[in-house]
Amino acid sequence: MSAANDTPADDKLKSRAVSSVNGSISEEEFYRFQEQLLELRSSNYGLLGENRRQKNYIEMSTEKVSLVAQVKVSNQELLSTKEVIVEGIDMERERSASLQRELQEAMEQYTNDKQFKRKKESNRRIAELA
């Protein structure tokens, strides 16, 4: 801000401000302080905006971390459930294989019994004919 851009009202305000300091600072120093004050206010405004952005970023990051933790817990629960299901499937496969063997043995026994009965029936018929 320069003195060339000042309006008469600004000049009057500045004169009062400078005179109120009882002449302890020059008008040039007053303008320099006023420029510094404006720069500091502008910088402060920018920093406040950056602070708000950083707070929002931190809040969003905190929410994301919380969501990731929830997903992790959920995934661990799913993994645990999956392990239980896999164990159950493995047990059912073993049971199925055992039942399959029993069925195969029973069918072989049935076939053997049937063949034995046929032989016995054949031997009986031969004995009757003889």
MARVEXSE-610118 format. One record per residue (C-alpha): chain; residue number from 1; residue in one letter; x, y, z. Coordinates in nm, 3 decimals, decimal comma. Each point is the difference from the previous one (the first is absolute). Example, Ala and Ser with C-alpha at 12.3 -4.5 7.8 and 13.67 -1.06 7.14 Angstrom:
2
REC  c    k  r     east    north       up
REC  A    1  A    1,230   -0,450    0,780
REC  A    2  S    0,137    0,344   -0,066
***
This chain:
130
REC  c    k  r     east    north       up
REC  A    1  M    0,000    0,000    0,000
REC  A    2  S    0,153    0,330   -0,103
REC  A    3  A   -0,072    0,359    0,086
REC  A    4  A   -0,075    0,077   -0,370
REC  A    5  N   -0,318   -0,213    0,014
REC  A    6  D   -0,139    0,174    0,309
REC  A    7  T   -0,325    0,195   -0,009
REC  A    8  P   -0,053    0,323    0,200
REC  A    9  A   -0,199   -0,196    0,261
REC  A   10  D    0,290   -0,245    0,036
REC  A   11  D    0,241    0,291    0,037
REC  A   12  K   -0,211    0,152    0,277
REC  A   13  L   -0,021   -0,337    0,182
REC  A   14  K    0,374   -0,052   -0,031
REC  A   15  S    0,072    0,354    0,118
REC  A   16  R   -0,205   -0,059    0,311
REC  A   17  A    0,170   -0,336    0,059
REC  A   18  V    0,344    0,146   -0,044
REC  A   19  S   -0,078    0,301    0,216
REC  A   20  S   -0,153   -0,222    0,269
REC  A   21  V    0,331   -0,173    0,040
REC  A   22  N    0,130    0,345    0,097
REC  A   23  G    0,250    0,013   -0,276
REC  A   24  S    0,207   -0,286    0,138
REC  A   25  I    0,006   -0,168   -0,343
REC  A   26  S    0,027    0,157   -0,340
REC  A   27  E   -0,276   -0,018   -0,258
REC  A   28  E    0,220   -0,229   -0,210
REC  A   29  E    0,037   -0,241    0,293
REC  A   30  F   -0,374    0,014    0,056
REC  A   31  Y   -0,066   -0,100   -0,363
REC  A   32  R    0,259   -0,278    0,026
REC  A   33  F   -0,163   -0,132    0,319
REC  A   34  Q   -0,340    0,023   -0,163
REC  A   35  E    0,126   -0,200   -0,301
REC  A   36  Q    0,155   -0,258    0,232
REC  A   37  L   -0,327   -0,023    0,190
REC  A   38  L   -0,193   -0,062   -0,323
REC  A   39  E    0,255   -0,260   -0,108
REC  A   40  L   -0,023   -0,170    0,338
REC  A   41  R   -0,379    0,001   -0,011
REC  A   42  S    0,006   -0,142   -0,352
REC  A   43  S    0,252   -0,263    0,106
REC  A   44  N   -0,211   -0,080    0,307
REC  A   45  Y   -0,309   -0,040   -0,218
REC  A   46  G    0,190   -0,238   -0,228
REC  A   47  L    0,132   -0,195    0,298
REC  A   48  L   -0,349   -0,027    0,148
REC  A   49  G   -0,122   -0,143   -0,331
REC  A   50  E    0,291   -0,243   -0,010
REC  A   51  N   -0,074   -0,095    0,362
REC  A   52  R   -0,363   -0,077   -0,091
REC  A   53  R    0,114   -0,210   -0,297
REC  A   54  Q    0,246   -0,189    0,219
REC  A   55  K   -0,266   -0,062    0,267
REC  A   56  N   -0,238   -0,130   -0,267
REC  A   57  Y    0,276   -0,222   -0,138
REC  A   58  I    0,075   -0,135    0,348
REC  A   59  E   -0,370   -0,067    0,065
REC  A   60  M   -0,036   -0,180   -0,333
REC  A   61  S    0,318   -0,198    0,064
REC  A   62  T   -0,124   -0,095    0,347
REC  A   63  E   -0,331   -0,116   -0,149
REC  A   64  K    0,187   -0,201   -0,264
REC  A   65  V    0,219   -0,163    0,266
REC  A   66  S   -0,314   -0,087    0,195
REC  A   67  L   -0,163   -0,149   -0,309
REC  A   68  V    0,314   -0,198   -0,082
REC  A   69  A    0,002   -0,135    0,357
REC  A   70  Q   -0,367   -0,100   -0,033
REC  A   71  V    0,070   -0,170   -0,334
REC  A   72  K    0,297   -0,179    0,155
REC  A   73  V   -0,214   -0,132    0,286
REC  A   74  S   -0,268   -0,104   -0,248
REC  A   75  N    0,258   -0,175   -0,218
REC  A   76  Q    0,141   -0,183    0,302
REC  A   77  E   -0,350   -0,115    0,094
REC  A   78  L   -0,061   -0,116   -0,357
REC  A   79  L    0,333   -0,180   -0,006
REC  A   80  S   -0,081   -0,174    0,327
REC  A   81  T   -0,343   -0,100   -0,133
REC  A   82  K    0,161   -0,121   -0,322
REC  A   83  E    0,245   -0,215    0,196
REC  A   84  V   -0,287   -0,157    0,194
REC  A   85  I   -0,188   -0,067   -0,325
REC  A   86  V    0,310   -0,151   -0,163
REC  A   87  E    0,048   -0,227    0,303
REC  A   88  G   -0,365   -0,105   -0,028
REC  A   89  I    0,040   -0,069   -0,372
REC  A   90  D    0,313   -0,208    0,065
REC  A   91  M   -0,186   -0,202    0,265
REC  A   92  E   -0,291   -0,055   -0,240
REC  A   93  R    0,241   -0,113   -0,274
REC  A   94  E    0,156   -0,252    0,237
REC  A   95  R   -0,345   -0,118    0,106
REC  A   96  S   -0,109   -0,024   -0,363
REC  A   97  A    0,311   -0,201   -0,091
REC  A   98  S   -0,064   -0,232    0,296
REC  A   99  L   -0,365   -0,049   -0,100
REC  A  100  Q    0,109   -0,058   -0,360
REC  A  101  R    0,237   -0,276    0,118
REC  A  102  E   -0,276   -0,153    0,214
REC  A  103  L   -0,239    0,008   -0,296
REC  A  104  Q    0,261   -0,160   -0,225
REC  A  105  E    0,063   -0,273    0,259
REC  A  106  A   -0,374   -0,058    0,042
REC  A  107  M   -0,048   -0,026   -0,378
REC  A  108  E    0,290   -0,246   -0,025
REC  A  109  Q   -0,148   -0,201    0,287
REC  A  110  Y   -0,342    0,004   -0,172
REC  A  111  T    0,157   -0,113   -0,328
REC  A  112  N    0,193   -0,276    0,178
REC  A  113  D   -0,314   -0,112    0,189
REC  A  114  K   -0,199   -0,003   -0,324
REC  A  115  Q    0,267   -0,206   -0,178
REC  A  116  F    0,019   -0,236    0,297
REC  A  117  K   -0,379   -0,048   -0,005
REC  A  118  R    0,007   -0,067   -0,377
REC  A  119  K    0,276   -0,258    0,043
REC  A  120  K   -0,187   -0,156    0,289
REC  A  121  E   -0,322   -0,007   -0,209
REC  A  122  S    0,191   -0,146   -0,295
REC  A  123  N    0,161   -0,265    0,218
REC  A  124  R   -0,342   -0,086    0,146
REC  A  125  R   -0,152   -0,041   -0,348
REC  A  126  I    0,294   -0,212   -0,111
REC  A  127  A   -0,042   -0,214    0,310
REC  A  128  E   -0,371   -0,038   -0,075
REC  A  129  L    0,068   -0,105   -0,358
REC  A  130  A    0,261   -0,248    0,098
***
